[in-house]
Amino acid sequence: MIVILVPGFWLGASSWRDVEPALTAAGHTVRALTLPGLEAAADRNGIGVRDHVAAIVAAIDAEDEPVVLVGHSGGGPLAYAAADARPDRVARIVFVDAGPLSSGASINEALPAEGADVPLPDWAAFEEAELAGLTGELRERMRAEAVPEPAAVTREPVELSDERRRAIPATVICTSMPSAQVRELIAAQHPYVAELAAMSDVELVDLPTGHWPQFSRPADLGAAIVAALG
């Protein structure tokens, strides 16, 4: 299948490089994206959620067959919004330590901005569970690759309009938050998982590590994505 990899905040296509071999070895075609404003030295003024969703939709439209969308972290809601725009062209969505948001919700408006930029915060800003498996060497590598996220992408609402999106099969690869906790949130009707609960075909898979498995357990993440497509 054609697998479109959507990175989370601060990251580009290169963040998937150690995940891709498992996918290509299984016969899949990989398209790893760098979303607008995440290129080196990019101007992030005026770049918002719609621009990121449009970039993913363009990647979907460039293919002659249905695609699989894989979205990590903040890339998960963006991939879901693109699937909402093309529900008949997406065969499956794989959320990596992520999930869909309800229409009108923002991805993370609490992240501190510096003008049009949201730089990668200091590691002290993250919870211990998020940093699990991220060694000092991996933290240095990730920070070296990190590019400030366009502030508007973190704050603008995600817009959804086609309920057919909820019929697209989905897999959630749970890393920093175990699947048992996700199920508890669904049972409690927590608003954070309201859209996930509304989807008709969702599989939860555990891959215990931190929030960035493409760095801490890339081969295992690749295998988990391959299994989700099985």
Contacts in CASP RR format, 6 or more apart in sequence:
PFRMAT RR
TARGET T0000
AUTHOR 0000-0000-0000
METHOD contacts of the structure
MODEL  1
MIVILVPGFWLGASSWRDVEPALTAAGHTVRALTLPGLEAAADRNGIGVR
DHVAAIVAAIDAEDEPVVLVGHSGGGPLAYAAADARPDRVARIVFVDAGP
LSSGASINEALPAEGADVPLPDWAAFEEAELAGLTGELRERMRAEAVPEP
AAVTREPVELSDERRRAIPATVICTSMPSAQVRELIAAQHPYVAELAAMS
DVELVDLPTGHWPQFSRPADLGAAIVAALG
1 28 0 8 1.000
1 29 0 8 1.000
1 65 0 8 1.000
1 66 0 8 1.000
1 67 0 8 1.000
1 68 0 8 1.000
1 91 0 8 1.000
1 229 0 8 1.000
2 28 0 8 1.000
2 29 0 8 1.000
2 31 0 8 1.000
2 63 0 8 1.000
2 65 0 8 1.000
2 66 0 8 1.000
2 67 0 8 1.000
2 68 0 8 1.000
3 23 0 8 1.000
3 28 0 8 1.000
3 29 0 8 1.000
3 30 0 8 1.000
3 31 0 8 1.000
3 67 0 8 1.000
3 68 0 8 1.000
3 70 0 8 1.000
3 225 0 8 1.000
3 229 0 8 1.000
4 31 0 8 1.000
4 33 0 8 1.000
4 56 0 8 1.000
4 59 0 8 1.000
4 60 0 8 1.000
4 67 0 8 1.000
4 68 0 8 1.000
4 69 0 8 1.000
4 70 0 8 1.000
4 79 0 8 1.000
5 13 0 8 1.000
5 16 0 8 1.000
5 19 0 8 1.000
5 20 0 8 1.000
5 30 0 8 1.000
5 31 0 8 1.000
5 32 0 8 1.000
5 33 0 8 1.000
5 70 0 8 1.000
5 71 0 8 1.000
5 72 0 8 1.000
6 33 0 8 1.000
6 35 0 8 1.000
6 56 0 8 1.000
6 69 0 8 1.000
6 70 0 8 1.000
6 71 0 8 1.000
6 72 0 8 1.000
6 75 0 8 1.000
6 76 0 8 1.000
6 78 0 8 1.000
6 79 0 8 1.000
7 13 0 8 1.000
7 15 0 8 1.000
7 16 0 8 1.000
7 32 0 8 1.000
7 33 0 8 1.000
7 34 0 8 1.000
7 35 0 8 1.000
7 38 0 8 1.000
7 71 0 8 1.000
7 72 0 8 1.000
7 75 0 8 1.000
8 15 0 8 1.000
8 71 0 8 1.000
8 72 0 8 1.000
8 73 0 8 1.000
8 74 0 8 1.000
8 75 0 8 1.000
8 76 0 8 1.000
8 98 0 8 1.000
9 73 0 8 1.000
9 74 0 8 1.000
9 75 0 8 1.000
9 107 0 8 1.000
9 108 0 8 1.000
9 111 0 8 1.000
9 118 0 8 1.000
9 120 0 8 1.000
9 149 0 8 1.000
9 153 0 8 1.000
9 154 0 8 1.000
10 38 0 8 1.000
10 119 0 8 1.000
10 120 0 8 1.000
10 146 0 8 1.000
10 147 0 8 1.000
10 148 0 8 1.000
10 149 0 8 1.000
11 38 0 8 1.000
11 72 0 8 1.000
11 142 0 8 1.000
11 145 0 8 1.000
11 146 0 8 1.000
11 147 0 8 1.000
12 32 0 8 1.000
12 33 0 8 1.000
12 34 0 8 1.000
12 35 0 8 1.000
12 38 0 8 1.000
12 145 0 8 1.000
12 147 0 8 1.000
13 32 0 8 1.000
13 33 0 8 1.000
13 34 0 8 1.000
14 32 0 8 1.000
14 34 0 8 1.000
14 145 0 8 1.000
15 72 0 8 1.000
15 142 0 8 1.000
15 145 0 8 1.000
15 214 0 8 1.000
15 215 0 8 1.000
16 30 0 8 1.000
16 32 0 8 1.000
16 214 0 8 1.000
17 32 0 8 1.000
18 214 0 8 1.000
18 215 0 8 1.000
18 218 0 8 1.000
18 219 0 8 1.000
19 214 0 8 1.000
19 218 0 8 1.000
19 219 0 8 1.000
19 221 0 8 1.000
19 222 0 8 1.000
19 225 0 8 1.000
20 30 0 8 1.000
20 32 0 8 1.000
21 219 0 8 1.000
22 219 0 8 1.000
22 221 0 8 1.000
22 222 0 8 1.000
22 223 0 8 1.000
22 225 0 8 1.000
22 226 0 8 1.000
23 30 0 8 1.000
23 222 0 8 1.000
23 225 0 8 1.000
23 226 0 8 1.000
24 30 0 8 1.000
26 226 0 8 1.000
26 229 0 8 1.000
28 68 0 8 1.000
28 226 0 8 1.000
28 229 0 8 1.000
31 59 0 8 1.000
31 63 0 8 1.000
31 67 0 8 1.000
33 55 0 8 1.000
33 56 0 8 1.000
33 59 0 8 1.000
35 51 0 8 1.000
35 52 0 8 1.000
35 55 0 8 1.000
35 56 0 8 1.000
35 78 0 8 1.000
36 42 0 8 1.000
36 47 0 8 1.000
36 51 0 8 1.000
36 52 0 8 1.000
36 55 0 8 1.000
36 150 0 8 1.000
37 43 0 8 1.000
37 44 0 8 1.000
37 47 0 8 1.000
37 147 0 8 1.000
37 150 0 8 1.000
38 147 0 8 1.000
38 149 0 8 1.000
39 147 0 8 1.000
40 147 0 8 1.000
42 147 0 8 1.000
43 116 0 8 1.000
44 116 0 8 1.000
44 117 0 8 1.000
44 148 0 8 1.000
44 149 0 8 1.000
44 150 0 8 1.000
44 151 0 8 1.000
45 116 0 8 1.000
46 116 0 8 1.000
46 150 0 8 1.000
46 152 0 8 1.000
47 116 0 8 1.000
47 150 0 8 1.000
47 152 0 8 1.000
47 153 0 8 1.000
48 150 0 8 1.000
48 152 0 8 1.000
48 153 0 8 1.000
48 156 0 8 1.000
49 78 0 8 1.000
49 81 0 8 1.000
49 107 0 8 1.000
49 152 0 8 1.000
49 153 0 8 1.000
49 156 0 8 1.000
49 157 0 8 1.000
49 158 0 8 1.000
49 159 0 8 1.000
50 156 0 8 1.000
50 159 0 8 1.000
51 150 0 8 1.000
51 153 0 8 1.000
52 75 0 8 1.000
52 78 0 8 1.000
52 153 0 8 1.000
53 78 0 8 1.000
53 81 0 8 1.000
53 82 0 8 1.000
53 85 0 8 1.000
53 158 0 8 1.000
56 69 0 8 1.000
56 78 0 8 1.000
56 79 0 8 1.000
56 81 0 8 1.000
56 82 0 8 1.000
57 82 0 8 1.000
57 85 0 8 1.000
57 86 0 8 1.000
59 67 0 8 1.000
60 67 0 8 1.000
60 69 0 8 1.000
60 82 0 8 1.000
60 86 0 8 1.000
60 89 0 8 1.000
60 90 0 8 1.000
61 86 0 8 1.000
61 89 0 8 1.000
63 89 0 8 1.000
66 88 0 8 1.000
66 89 0 8 1.000
66 90 0 8 1.000
66 91 0 8 1.000
67 89 0 8 1.000
67 90 0 8 1.000
67 91 0 8 1.000
68 90 0 8 1.000
68 91 0 8 1.000
68 92 0 8 1.000
68 93 0 8 1.000
68 94 0 8 1.000
68 229 0 8 1.000
69 79 0 8 1.000
69 80 0 8 1.000
69 82 0 8 1.000
69 83 0 8 1.000
69 90 0 8 1.000
69 92 0 8 1.000
69 93 0 8 1.000
69 94 0 8 1.000
70 79 0 8 1.000
70 93 0 8 1.000
70 94 0 8 1.000
70 96 0 8 1.000
70 225 0 8 1.000
71 78 0 8 1.000
71 79 0 8 1.000
71 93 0 8 1.000
71 94 0 8 1.000
71 95 0 8 1.000
71 96 0 8 1.000
71 98 0 8 1.000
72 96 0 8 1.000
72 97 0 8 1.000
72 98 0 8 1.000
72 212 0 8 1.000
72 214 0 8 1.000
73 96 0 8 1.000
73 97 0 8 1.000
73 98 0 8 1.000
73 211 0 8 1.000
74 98 0 8 1.000
74 107 0 8 1.000
74 108 0 8 1.000
75 98 0 8 1.000
75 107 0 8 1.000
76 93 0 8 1.000
76 95 0 8 1.000
76 96 0 8 1.000
76 98 0 8 1.000
76 99 0 8 1.000
76 100 0 8 1.000
77 98 0 8 1.000
77 99 0 8 1.000
77 100 0 8 1.000
77 101 0 8 1.000
77 105 0 8 1.000
77 107 0 8 1.000
77 158 0 8 1.000
78 107 0 8 1.000
78 153 0 8 1.000
78 158 0 8 1.000
79 93 0 8 1.000
79 95 0 8 1.000
80 93 0 8 1.000
80 95 0 8 1.000
80 99 0 8 1.000
80 100 0 8 1.000
80 101 0 8 1.000
80 158 0 8 1.000
80 160 0 8 1.000
80 165 0 8 1.000
80 195 0 8 1.000
81 158 0 8 1.000
81 159 0 8 1.000
81 160 0 8 1.000
82 90 0 8 1.000
83 90 0 8 1.000
83 93 0 8 1.000
83 165 0 8 1.000
83 168 0 8 1.000
84 160 0 8 1.000
84 161 0 8 1.000
84 162 0 8 1.000
84 165 0 8 1.000
85 162 0 8 1.000
87 162 0 8 1.000
87 164 0 8 1.000
87 165 0 8 1.000
87 167 0 8 1.000
87 168 0 8 1.000
88 164 0 8 1.000
90 168 0 8 1.000
91 168 0 8 1.000
91 169 0 8 1.000
92 168 0 8 1.000
92 169 0 8 1.000
92 170 0 8 1.000
92 171 0 8 1.000
92 228 0 8 1.000
92 229 0 8 1.000
93 100 0 8 1.000
93 168 0 8 1.000
93 169 0 8 1.000
93 170 0 8 1.000
93 171 0 8 1.000
94 170 0 8 1.000
94 171 0 8 1.000
94 172 0 8 1.000
94 173 0 8 1.000
94 225 0 8 1.000
94 228 0 8 1.000
94 229 0 8 1.000
95 170 0 8 1.000
95 171 0 8 1.000
95 172 0 8 1.000
95 173 0 8 1.000
96 173 0 8 1.000
96 175 0 8 1.000
96 213 0 8 1.000
96 214 0 8 1.000
96 221 0 8 1.000
96 225 0 8 1.000
97 173 0 8 1.000
97 174 0 8 1.000
97 175 0 8 1.000
97 176 0 8 1.000
97 177 0 8 1.000
97 210 0 8 1.000
97 211 0 8 1.000
97 213 0 8 1.000
98 172 0 8 1.000
99 172 0 8 1.000
99 193 0 8 1.000
99 195 0 8 1.000
99 196 0 8 1.000
100 165 0 8 1.000
100 170 0 8 1.000
100 195 0 8 1.000
100 196 0 8 1.000
100 199 0 8 1.000
101 107 0 8 1.000
101 158 0 8 1.000
101 195 0 8 1.000
102 158 0 8 1.000
102 160 0 8 1.000
102 191 0 8 1.000
102 194 0 8 1.000
102 195 0 8 1.000
103 157 0 8 1.000
103 158 0 8 1.000
103 159 0 8 1.000
103 160 0 8 1.000
103 161 0 8 1.000
104 157 0 8 1.000
104 158 0 8 1.000
104 159 0 8 1.000
104 160 0 8 1.000
105 157 0 8 1.000
105 158 0 8 1.000
106 154 0 8 1.000
106 155 0 8 1.000
106 156 0 8 1.000
106 157 0 8 1.000
106 158 0 8 1.000
107 153 0 8 1.000
107 154 0 8 1.000
107 158 0 8 1.000
108 154 0 8 1.000
109 154 0 8 1.000
109 155 0 8 1.000
111 118 0 8 1.000
111 121 0 8 1.000
111 149 0 8 1.000
111 154 0 8 1.000
112 118 0 8 1.000
112 121 0 8 1.000
113 151 0 8 1.000
113 154 0 8 1.000
113 155 0 8 1.000
114 148 0 8 1.000
115 151 0 8 1.000
116 150 0 8 1.000
116 151 0 8 1.000
116 152 0 8 1.000
117 148 0 8 1.000
117 149 0 8 1.000
117 150 0 8 1.000
117 151 0 8 1.000
118 148 0 8 1.000
118 149 0 8 1.000
118 150 0 8 1.000
118 151 0 8 1.000
118 154 0 8 1.000
119 146 0 8 1.000
119 148 0 8 1.000
120 142 0 8 1.000
120 143 0 8 1.000
120 146 0 8 1.000
120 148 0 8 1.000
123 131 0 8 1.000
123 139 0 8 1.000
126 211 0 8 1.000
127 176 0 8 1.000
129 176 0 8 1.000
129 177 0 8 1.000
129 210 0 8 1.000
129 211 0 8 1.000
130 176 0 8 1.000
130 210 0 8 1.000
130 211 0 8 1.000
131 139 0 8 1.000
131 210 0 8 1.000
131 211 0 8 1.000
132 176 0 8 1.000
132 208 0 8 1.000
132 209 0 8 1.000
132 210 0 8 1.000
132 216 0 8 1.000
133 209 0 8 1.000
133 210 0 8 1.000
133 216 0 8 1.000
133 217 0 8 1.000
134 142 0 8 1.000
134 210 0 8 1.000
134 212 0 8 1.000
134 215 0 8 1.000
134 216 0 8 1.000
135 216 0 8 1.000
138 212 0 8 1.000
138 215 0 8 1.000
138 216 0 8 1.000
141 215 0 8 1.000
142 212 0 8 1.000
142 215 0 8 1.000
160 195 0 8 1.000
166 195 0 8 1.000
166 198 0 8 1.000
166 199 0 8 1.000
166 200 0 8 1.000
167 199 0 8 1.000
167 200 0 8 1.000
167 201 0 8 1.000
168 199 0 8 1.000
168 201 0 8 1.000
169 201 0 8 1.000
169 202 0 8 1.000
169 203 0 8 1.000
170 196 0 8 1.000
170 199 0 8 1.000
170 201 0 8 1.000
170 202 0 8 1.000
170 203 0 8 1.000
171 202 0 8 1.000
171 203 0 8 1.000
171 204 0 8 1.000
171 205 0 8 1.000
171 228 0 8 1.000
172 179 0 8 1.000
172 182 0 8 1.000
172 196 0 8 1.000
172 202 0 8 1.000
172 203 0 8 1.000
172 204 0 8 1.000
172 205 0 8 1.000
173 205 0 8 1.000
173 207 0 8 1.000
173 213 0 8 1.000
173 221 0 8 1.000
173 224 0 8 1.000
173 225 0 8 1.000
173 228 0 8 1.000
174 181 0 8 1.000
174 182 0 8 1.000
174 204 0 8 1.000
174 205 0 8 1.000
174 206 0 8 1.000
174 207 0 8 1.000
175 207 0 8 1.000
175 208 0 8 1.000
175 209 0 8 1.000
175 210 0 8 1.000
175 211 0 8 1.000
175 213 0 8 1.000
175 217 0 8 1.000
176 209 0 8 1.000
176 210 0 8 1.000
176 211 0 8 1.000
178 206 0 8 1.000
178 208 0 8 1.000
179 204 0 8 1.000
179 205 0 8 1.000
179 206 0 8 1.000
182 193 0 8 1.000
182 196 0 8 1.000
182 204 0 8 1.000
183 204 0 8 1.000
185 192 0 8 1.000
185 193 0 8 1.000
186 193 0 8 1.000
186 196 0 8 1.000
186 197 0 8 1.000
189 197 0 8 1.000
196 202 0 8 1.000
203 228 0 8 1.000
205 224 0 8 1.000
205 227 0 8 1.000
205 228 0 8 1.000
207 213 0 8 1.000
207 217 0 8 1.000
207 220 0 8 1.000
207 221 0 8 1.000
207 224 0 8 1.000
209 216 0 8 1.000
209 217 0 8 1.000
209 220 0 8 1.000
210 216 0 8 1.000
213 220 0 8 1.000
213 221 0 8 1.000
214 221 0 8 1.000
END
